[in-house]
Amino acid sequence: MGKKGDILLYSVNLSAAFCFPCRVFGKNIKHDALVSSGCRNWKKALSVFSKHDMAQSHKDSVLAWKGYQATSQQGDVVQMMTSANAHEIGERREYLKQIFAVTSMLGAHGLPFRGNDERVESANRGIFLACMGLLVKFDPFLPNHNRPSNATYTSPVSQNEMIECCAQEVTSVIVSEIKHSKMYSIMADEARDGRSEQLAVCVRYVSEGEVKERFLALSELISFDAKSIVDKLQHHLQINGLANVKCIAQTYDGAAVMSGTTGGVQAHFRRLHPESIYVHCYAHKLNLVLCHTCRAVSEAVELFDLLEFIYSFFTTSLVNHHKFKDAQSKLGLAAACRLQSINAVLQTFSAIFECLSDTGSTMAIGIKGKLLVFSTIYALLMFQTLLSITEGLRKLLQKEDIDLAEALIGKDAVCDTIRGKRTDAFATELYERTKALCSRTELISSEVLKTELLFPCVDRMVGELEVRFCSVDAGLLKGIQACSPKSENFLDQSNLNELARHYSINLKIEEVLVARNFLAVKADAGHPPQEMLTVHNLLTSDMFPSLKEVLQVALTVPVSSCSCKRSFSAHLAASNNGAEKAS
């Protein structure tokens, strides 16, 4: 009977031995002493035990007993299957975590997923598959994970699905923050990606003490009329559950289809969202200021045409010259920016002049002749100064967290600085610098250059800045400025009321009065708030509910649509860095 100590059961009261498996697990065993009455004849016990051990009923009982023991330790069949499934599910989830980590990393850095050829033997399977292959070498889990051949989740379709899942999660966080904020602004811009017209949609809102500008959607435009664009914007708001959240402002460029006061996008959108004021992108306005200034003065037009000729000549020429290569590299980097182009020419002026002389082609001789004109060098130095003054404003207007009041302060500072260049002293300084650069060139009267070039450019630039940066309603603009501690009308009651009324906010005068004293204490303690966002974060919703809401409105109004431009840049970078796109 094997290990009888494990099988035999002895009853002290009956002074008899029983077979434990047969007595407990046996079925229909009626005439066996080891089951019914027990074995008391100890002289014949071994014989009885051996005979019982050979019985099929005993073997069946022992088998049932062993099965019971196994079930007690490992669970029944259902439990064992559930345990196996749980283990498999855990492994698959761990595998998906690895794929998600790679997808998130590539997405965060704007990198392409695909390669030219994704077959196993290919040398360029793409960054996604290369990263997965790298993980296999260092992560002990992946080499031991036996995934089904139909569930590798690395195919192009699976990659796109994972990208879409990540996009949905990111968008859901953005939407949740906007709903909690209870207000937002919308920004949109259109651009062609080489094959189709694309519309980028971004949103601006205040959340967790920060001003945030976030990408919401990128979609193809089939029609380019204002109504179609508004329908597309409204569609994105509806599918993301934002159609009923207060939209306080809209920002686009100055194209007629976007900015038209009756038939433009801003007019159609405002019929759906009456409180959404239109802000013409300030970065675009600054660019228009520079463009119109350059077009208004004939010498400026000739100068930038010449810069274009120089750029074309140096970036397409095959001349082998060490000085030429230095000039070529600097000019190549400066093609997209007027200031950088001017700086590049002035920094490599001697090399450019020498290369043009050595080349001797018709185009080189023509460019050299125009470069030697005294007024050309004068214009180069003049625009270097004027554009350097506006460069800081250009960068400021592209910041995500800049508010409208700060932008106007920056604009005013630039205007004052440019006006300061409308002096005889600066004209004389500019004239002397020009003479130092072109001593062999026929001179032009300083008075002529001052009155026909310098002063007209300064006047035109200042005038353009003053006119173009005042498109927002004057009353609302003063209300926004009243929210900035840098403004002269900071916390002015009448100006704040103007802004509050437009957005149906019941501003309490008591809150404004208390806020003035509250912030004065902060200033006396050596911590005066310098930014509008700082003031917003210092004032609590419990103590200043209506004033804090007005401040939130002022912070939510966008200054530019540069976030849309950045979205296009990220999209194009991901598309162009790989041989194939991820979609």
C-alpha angles and dihedrals in degrees: 000000000000113000097005091185087068095044107035119084118199122204114207093194094052095032087223138122123232135187105248099203093047095045093049104029102021120116125211095348103149110150102045116110092208088061106036114027103001132235114289100158098091094179091065095032096110092051091049092048094049093049091048091048091059094052116109091221089059092049090051091050093050090049091051090048093051089049090053091051091051091049091050091053102037103020130245125300093273091049092047091050091048091050091050091048091049090052091049092047090050091052093048091049091050089050091050090050088059091050091046091051092053092045092050093048094050091045094049091053095042093240125157118249103206136070134203094266124013098191117124093250093049120114093213110042093154134263095280095057091039090056092048089051091050092052090054089061096053107024112077092203099064100055090052096045109104101200121182115261090240095052106053091119091209100104120111090255092052091046090054091047091052090048089050091050091051090048091051092050093049092046092048090056091050092048091047091052092049092050090049089049090050093212140055144165127231128224126188138176135172130219139163117244094197097274108038143011113262130199117209116200122196133173133212125206144143118254134160092356094307136104106233131192112191136181111244109174146347118205140165119257115222096176126032102204120115096251093053091050092048090048088053092049092048091048091057091048092050098048089050094048095246100115092099097042114100111266107199103180145010127208128196138144122275099265111136093240090057104035103035110133095216109019103018129105092261092056095047092045092049091057087062095038107028095184095054106107118201119245116189106222105266093209089056089047091055090051090051090050091056093043094051092044091053093046094048095064118057093212089055091051090051092047096055091043087055091050089053090052091049091049093049093047096049098042095049101036121105095206112141107218128133094221090045091055091055091050091044094054093049094046091047091057092047101055096106101047129060095209093048090048092053092046091049092052093047093046093051098031096123093046092048092049092048093047092049090051093049095046096055096188121145092252092047092051091049093050091046091052093053092046091056093058109111094222090054093058089043090053091047092055093041094052091043088061097041096045091045087058091054095042094083091050090050091056093043093054091054094059115111097220099045115121128214094253092053091048092053092048088053091048092050091050091052092048092051091048093050091047087055088064092061093091138109089238094059091043090054092047091050092048093052092049089051092051090052091056098046109029093155095052124099108261127235123209114272090222092055093050091046097051099035102037117012102041095041091051093047092047093047094048094049091046092050091049092050095047101041098046096062105069096118117089108275095230094050090044091055089048091055091047089051087064093060119086088211093062124092091230095051110162092357105169098217094048092047090049090056091056093041093052093053091057096038094247116154098221113199114220090209090062091054092050093048091045091056091055092041092054091042089060089052090051092049089051089058096257106100112170112246101183135055090233090054091054090048092052094045093055112075123219091232094057102029107024100151097038092048089052091053090050089050090054091052091050093047095056106099125231099200144000093235091123087067090052090050089051090055090048092052091047093050092045091054090047097046101041092066131052090239133026123246093241 
